[in-house]
Amino acid sequence: MLTGKQKRFLRAKAHHLDPIFQVGKGGVNENMVKQIADALEARELFKISVLQNCEEDKTEVAEQLANGTGAEIVQLIGNTIVLYKESAEKKTIVLP
């Protein structure tokens, strides 16, 4: 579980990032969860965009992705989700 200070630190780091995944009409599926888990291992922190045509609620999408990948939800702002998971091999972000 991330503390408030850690979330604030990660939000600042994620501010300049562009979303690398999009959740659309199909919603969240197993293949997407696997790809996001692999990307989290490589990057640790990134954004996911929830498109207008997504039938599921963005909070549900964020929870499904976080539960499926074992990541932490750093922020949910607008239609953008910021996820963080500490990498087992390539740890690049040092939390305060």
Buried (B, 14 or more C-beta within 10 A) or exposed (E): EBEEEBBBBBBEBBEEEEBEBEBEEEBBEEEBBEBBBEBBBEBBBBBBBBEEEBEBEBEEBBBBBBEBBEBBBBBBEEBBBBBBBBBEEEEEBEEE
